[in-house]
Amino acid sequence: MTATQDFARFLREEYWNYGGDCENDFVVTLAVKETKVWTSVGAKAQAAGMQLHCVNEVFTEHGEYFYDGHYGDGLRLMMDDCR
């Protein structure tokens, strides 16, 4: 597991624990210097296809925002698509 993956998981499961027992949450981490974007997804959200959908959105539809340094725009569009 990479540091970016581990940090996303830590935030979702331990530090923030938004989903609690319902497990329908997800957290996106962006490591600009490492050029990494990662999502950590609760079990119910993942079962509904959230993980694959979000990762595909980043690299297929909104990747140009990240490559051009427009991280906020890329993340906002990604979140809109994943809702």
Secondary structure, 3 states (H helix, E strand, C coil): CCHHHHHHHHHHHHHCCCCCCCCCCEEEEEECCCCEEEEEECHHHHHCCHHHHHHHHHHHHCHHHHHCCCHHHHHHHHHHHHC
